[in-house]
Structure formats: C-alpha cells, structure tokens
C-alpha cells in the first residue's frame, strides 16, 4: 500500500467551512495531514482541529497561530489560503465599503496569514524546513470580469504577492505558489443567475464548470514535497481552458 502523500504533516486551510477550502481540508485529511481548518464562523468539519478567526485582523491571526501551536507544539508547514468573499457590483455603482471588504479579506487576509505563520516557522530555526504555501487566486484576476472590480483586483494582488513571496522565502525552504481557478461549482457560484452561467459555459472549451475536488487535487500536488519540490513562484490555471 502506498503511503499517504501528506503523512506526518500539519496543514492550515483557511475558508475551510465551504467551497474549495472545505474540499481541500477533506482531501488533506484523507492523505494523512493533521488539518487545522479555519473560518470566520463555526462550521461542520472533518478537520482534526477547527478554529474561528477573522484573518483580516492581525491580532486574530496571532491568536490563531498561538492556538495552533498550543495544540500541536509546532506550526503548519502547509498553508492553503482559500478564504475569500465577493461583493459584486458594476464600477459605477460599487460601494466603497464593498471594495474595502473584499480587499481586506481576500488580499490583506492572505498577507497576514502568510506573514505571521512564515515568521513563526522561521523562528523555529529548522535546519531542513520544507514548507509549502498555496494561495488561491482566480482566473478573473488575470482577465477581469464585469461587476467584479474589487474581486479581480484582490485576486490579481494575490498572484503578484505570491511571486514576491516566492523570491523572498524560497531560500528559507518555503515554496509559495498560486492556483487560478476558473468557474468552479461552489456556494459562491450557485448565486450566479442562470443566464450568466450559460454565457460563462459557452466560453469554456470543456463545456462545464469545474469541481472543488479538481482544485483540491492541484493543491495536493503543490503541498507534496515529493511531487512538487522544485515548483516555486508558479501560477497554475485550472479553468477548463477558458
């Protein structure tokens, strides 16, 4: 029998209460990782440890790091930043607070998780650190999308930040990569009107939306030091060819 791909690891997955984050947490647990799932409110989870945290607030993330260390006596070496929100509106009608909220959660939240947990990992002064950070961006961060100036800006920022982090942290044994999902069947996309969905599907050569499992499998690849040990600073489109 083949060993689980993530045996003897601890992973942190934000946005673990639903959608991509939930499926990533489930898959990582099956593959042998002790998963610390995080969401902004209580959630049903298969994670070994579940935490409630507002990742857009520094003190909340610091508390999260302390709680994870208290339970595990170490910090996660796999981090998946899947937490994200939308507040859609056309540019001319978008409220400033809706722009701020999306940037705060999607971009600043990803920054805070990565900064604080990287600081903690490096403070442990491991002589053979092999860590993987996976940031979930979006294909619309590359190409834009009507009604999502805030969301596309946040996701473009996540991709650019990933590339800078990879250059800064790679020599310390922390790989940083990003996944750009296309249109994935999640509670977020369930809210999209049918007429818009039909138009979206017409632009996808494979003729369907993706599944959360198809994103989670790419996360698994990037999380595994056996499978992706030389992958750093990459942006992987998972879009059905859109």
C-alpha positions in Angstrom: 0.0 0.0 0.0 1.3 3.4 -0.9 1.8 5.8 2.0 -0.5 8.8 2.3 1.0 11.8 0.4 0.9 14.2 3.4 1.7 11.8 6.2 3.3 13.4 9.3 2.4 16.9 8.3 0.3 19.7 9.8 -1.6 21.9 7.4 -3.6 25.1 7.8 -6.6 25.7 5.5 -8.5 29.0 5.6 -12.0 29.2 4.3 -12.4 25.6 5.4 -16.1 25.9 6.1 -17.3 25.7 2.5 -16.3 25.5 -1.2 -12.7 25.0 -2.2 -11.3 25.3 1.3 -13.7 22.6 2.7 -12.7 20.2 -0.1 -9.0 20.9 0.4 -9.3 20.2 4.1 -11.1 16.9 3.5 -8.6 15.7 0.9 -5.6 16.6 3.0 -7.0 14.8 6.0 -7.5 11.7 3.9 -3.9 12.0 2.7 -2.6 11.9 6.3 -2.2 15.5 7.3 -3.4 16.9 10.6 -5.6 19.7 9.2 -6.2 22.9 11.1 -9.3 24.3 9.4 -10.2 28.0 9.8 -13.3 30.0 9.0 -14.8 33.2 10.2 -17.7 31.4 11.9 -18.3 27.9 13.3 -18.6 25.1 10.7 -19.0 21.4 10.2 -15.7 19.9 9.5 -13.7 16.7 9.1 -10.6 18.7 10.2 -8.7 17.4 13.2 -8.7 20.9 14.6 -11.2 23.7 13.8 -10.7 27.3 14.6 -12.7 30.5 14.2 -10.7 33.5 13.2 -11.1 36.8 11.3 -8.0 36.5 9.1 -8.2 40.2 8.1 -7.3 41.3 11.7 -3.7 40.9 12.8 -4.5 40.1 16.5 -6.9 37.4 15.4 -4.3 35.8 13.2 -1.7 36.0 16.0 -4.2 34.3 18.4 -4.8 31.6 15.7 -1.1 30.9 15.5 -0.8 30.7 19.3 -3.8 28.3 19.5 -2.4 26.0 16.7 0.9 25.9 18.4 -0.7 25.1 21.7 -2.4 22.1 20.2 0.4 20.8 18.1 3.6 22.2 19.7 4.7 23.3 16.2 3.4 25.3 13.3 1.9 24.1 10.0 4.3 23.5 7.1 1.5 23.5 4.6 -0.8 26.6 4.3 -3.7 26.9 1.8 -5.3 30.4 1.7 -8.7 29.6 0.3 -10.8 32.2 2.3 -12.5 34.7 0.1 -15.6 36.8 -0.4 -17.4 38.6 -3.2 -19.4 41.9 -3.2 -20.3 42.3 -6.8 -21.5 45.5 -8.5 -20.6 47.5 -11.5 -17.9 50.0 -11.1 -20.2 53.0 -11.3 -22.5 51.6 -8.6 -20.0 49.8 -6.3 -20.0 51.0 -2.7 -16.6 51.9 -1.2 -17.2 49.6 1.8 -17.8 46.6 -0.6 -14.5 47.4 -2.3 -12.7 47.6 1.1 -14.3 44.4 2.5 -13.2 42.3 -0.5 -9.6 43.7 -0.4 -9.5 43.2 3.4 -10.4 39.6 3.4 -9.0 38.3 0.1 -5.8 40.2 -0.1 -4.9 41.5 3.3 -6.1 38.3 5.0 -3.8 36.2 2.7 -1.0 38.6 3.5 -1.5 38.3 7.3 -1.7 34.5 7.3 1.4 34.2 5.2 3.4 36.8 7.1 2.7 35.7 10.6 3.0 31.9 10.0 6.2 32.3 8.0 7.6 34.4 10.8 6.7 31.7 13.3 8.1 28.9 11.1 11.4 30.6 10.6 11.7 31.5 14.3 11.8 27.7 15.0 15.2 27.7 13.1 14.7 24.3 11.5 17.8 23.1 9.6 15.7 21.3 7.0 12.5 23.3 6.6 10.3 22.1 3.7 7.1 24.2 3.7 4.5 24.9 1.0 2.2 27.9 0.9 -0.6 27.8 -1.7 -2.6 30.9 -2.4 -5.9 30.6 -4.2 -6.3 33.4 -6.7 -8.7 33.4 -9.6 -8.5 33.4 -13.4 -10.6 36.7 -13.4 -7.6 38.3 -11.6 -5.8 37.9 -14.9 -8.5 38.7 -17.4 -11.0 40.8 -15.5 -14.8 40.3 -15.0 -17.8 42.6 -15.3 -19.1 43.6 -11.9 -16.0 42.5 -10.0 -13.5 45.3 -9.9 -13.0 44.7 -6.2 -12.6 40.9 -6.5 -10.4 40.9 -9.6 -8.1 43.5 -8.0 -7.8 41.4 -4.9 -7.0 38.2 -6.8 -4.5 39.9 -9.1 -2.9 41.1 -5.9 -2.7 37.6 -4.5 -1.0 36.3 -7.6 1.6 39.2 -7.6 2.2 38.8 -3.9 2.8 35.1 -4.4 5.6 35.7 -6.9 7.3 38.2 -4.5 6.9 35.8 -1.5 8.4 33.0 -3.6 11.5 35.1 -4.3 11.8 36.2 -0.6 11.1 32.8 1.1 12.4 30.2 -1.3 15.9 30.2 0.1 14.5 29.6 3.5 12.8 26.3 2.4 9.3 27.8 1.9 7.8 27.3 -1.5 5.0 29.7 -2.5 2.6 29.1 -5.4 -0.8 30.2 -6.6 -3.7 28.4 -8.2 -6.0 30.4 -10.5 -9.4 28.5 -10.6 -11.8 29.2 -13.4 -15.6 28.9 -12.7 -15.9 26.3 -10.0 -19.2 24.9 -8.7 -19.3 26.3 -5.1 -21.9 28.1 -2.9 -20.4 31.3 -4.3 -21.2 30.4 -7.9 -24.6 29.0 -7.0 -25.7 32.5 -6.6 -24.9 33.5 -10.2 -28.0 33.9 -12.4 -28.6 31.1 -14.9 -28.4 33.4 -17.9 -24.9 34.5 -16.8 -23.9 30.9 -16.2 -24.9 29.9 -19.7 -22.7 32.7 -21.1 -19.8 31.6 -19.0 -20.1 28.0 -20.0 -20.0 29.0 -23.7 -16.6 30.4 -23.1 -15.2 27.2 -21.5 -13.9 24.7 -24.1 -14.7 21.8 -21.8 -18.3 22.9 -21.6 -18.7 22.7 -17.8 -17.8 24.3 -14.5 -15.0 22.7 -12.5 -15.4 20.9 -9.2 -13.8 21.8 -5.9 -12.1 18.4 -6.0 -10.3 19.4 -9.2 -8.8 22.4 -7.4 -8.1 20.4 -4.2 -6.1 17.8 -6.3 -3.8 20.6 -7.6 -3.4 21.8 -4.0 -2.4 18.3 -3.0 0.3 18.3 -5.8 1.7 21.6 -4.6 1.6 20.6 -0.9 3.6 17.5 -1.5 7.3 17.8 -1.3 7.7 14.6 -3.2 5.6 15.8 -6.1 6.5 19.5 -6.4 9.7 20.1 -4.6 11.1 22.4 -7.3 7.9 24.3 -8.0 8.1 27.8 -6.6 6.5 31.1 -7.7 4.2 29.3 -10.2 0.7 30.3 -11.2 -1.4 27.3 -12.3 -4.6 27.9 -14.3 -7.3 25.4 -13.6 -10.0 26.6 -15.9 -11.1 24.0 -18.4 -9.3 26.1 -21.0 -11.3 29.3 -20.6 
